[in-house]
């Protein structure tokens, strides 16, 4: 008995979902949580890329960059956040 089910991904719909205001809000919240967990000296940039909403948390001061190199602060902050 052959299965005649055919699945076709609605790429435009997926793109709209990944770039929509609701996804931007979720991504922004997650980015703020990582930034807060990392501590002082870390900055957050959010935006919408070609295919999805995105957030970037980075060490913005020399002290934060040094601490991140030594302690992997951003990696630990990312691991501690649950969305």
Buried (B, 14 or more C-beta within 10 A) or exposed (E): EEEEEEEEEEEEEEEEEBBBEEBBEBBBBBBBBBBEBBEEBBEBEBEBEEEBBBBEBBBBEEEBBEBBEEEEBBEEBBEEBEE
